[in-house]
Amino acid sequence: MRDATGRIVTRTIDPAGSAPAATVRYLYAGSGDGAWAQKAGTNLTRSTGLPGGVSWTNQASTVTWSFPGGHALITRTGTTNGALLLWDPFGQPVDSTTYAVGTILTNDASQVAGNTLWHQGALKQAESVGSTLVV
């Protein structure tokens, strides 16, 4: 469902098989297009874009920092650094080992809490559908 400005406010995913449908609600603070939080059941995930493209995400009390650098980005949770993530000039995730574009693993690894890391500072919603990344 969308609000009057076209932003997604609720989204229900109904997987095939016997798994139950899951609804996510997106919370907005103002007229911007980036949700400051999303709620799935009782789980609240908060995200904040910071100066320089850095972002802070709190998902179930696990805080992840995302640090951009050109076409690359690294995440940090607690005292652990994540893998180096790469993008091509068009914002498509690139596998850091094979340099392949459009693989399922690369698309899924290039997100934190359902936001693309390439646009993490702007908190653009994303999801992977097979080998296609939808932003």
KANOR-V295661 format. One line per field, one symbol per residue. ss: DSSP state (h for helix, s for strand, l for the rest). phi: phi as a letter, one per 20 degrees, with the letter a starting at -180 (. if undefined). psi: psi as a letter, one per 20 degrees, with the letter a starting at -180 (. if undefined). A space follows every 10 residues. Layout:
ss = ???
phi = ???
psi = ???
This chain:
ss = lslllllsls ssslllllll lsssssslll llllllssss llsssssssl hhhlsssssl lssssssssl lsssssslls slllssslll llssllllll sllhhhhhhl ssllsslllh hhllslsssl lsssl
phi = .defenffdb bdddffneff fcddddddeb efeefebccc mdedddcced gmnfcccddl mdecdddeam ecbcdbcmdd eeffdccefe nefdffeemf dnegfffffe cclmdffgdg felffbbddm ededd
psi = qqahijqphq pppnqqbipq qppppppqhb irippirqpo cipppqqppr qjiqqppool joppppoqnc krqqqpocjp qrqppqqrij jpqppigikq qkqgggghik qokjqqhgkh hilpqqqpnc jppp.
